[in-house]
Amino acid sequence: MAKNKIVDEIHGCIVCANLFNVLAVYSPAGKLLECTVTSPGGHIVPDDWRLLVACDAHTAKEIEPAYKRGQTKTTSGKKSDHEQEED
């Protein structure tokens, strides 16, 4: 019987890219089961598909647009209208 895999990872804040240590538990099939930020000053941003982290100092108004930008990139595979305007 295969066991869950416990992994120490480093993830950047989705708003400012500040780095945090994260302890994650994956199933034998590679599905994320549980995770927690082990560095001070950060927290997990709930997401069904990937492990995301944000600084405790960021407000929901700062985190939400960063989260949505990431969702647009991963679901469509192309740049959002806002990103195309910046190019």
N, C-alpha and C positions, 0 to 999 in steps of 0.2 A: 504494500500500500504506500503510495507516494505521500509525502508530507508537505505542508505549507512551507513556503520559503520566506524567511525574514531577511530584509535587506535594508542597509543604511544607504540613503540616497541624499543628493544635494539638489534642491530645486530653488529657482529664482522667483521672487515676488512677481505676480502678473502685472503689477502696476509699475514698479521701479527696478526690478531685477535684483534686489537685495537677496543674498543667498542664505538659505536655511537648511539645516540638517533635518532629514525626515526619516522616521522609522516606518517601513511599509511591510505589510504581510500580503503575499501573493499565493494564490492557489497553485496546485501542481500544473494547471492548465494556463497559468499566467494572468489570471484575473485578479485585480486589486481587491482585497478583502477588507483591509483596515489600514489606517495610517494615522500618524501623529507627528507634529512638528516637535523636535527635541531641542531646537535652538530657542533662546528667549526672543520674544517680540514678534512671533509669527503665528499664523493659524491656517488650517486647511480651508480651502474654498470648495464647497460641495460641487461635485461634477460626476456624472455617471460614467464617463469615458476615460478620464485621466486624472492624475494627481496634480492638484493646483494649490499654490500657497500665496498668501498675501501678508504684508506687514500688519501688525495690530494697529499701527498709527494711521493707516488708510481708512477713510470712511467708506460706507457702502456706495456713496455717490462717486467715489474714485474707482472702486473695485468693479462695479457693474459695467461701465463702458469697456474696461480692459477685458473683462470676462466675455462680453459680447463680441469684441474684436477677435478674440481667440476662437470663439464658436464659429464666426463667419469664415475664418481661414480653414478650420478643420472640416466644416460641413460642405463648403462649396469648392474648396481647392483653388479658389481664385481671390483676387483682391476685392475689398469692399469699395464702394463708390468713393468714400472718404479717402482711402489709401491711394486710389487712382488719381484723385485730385492733387494729392501731395507730390506725386511723381512728376 
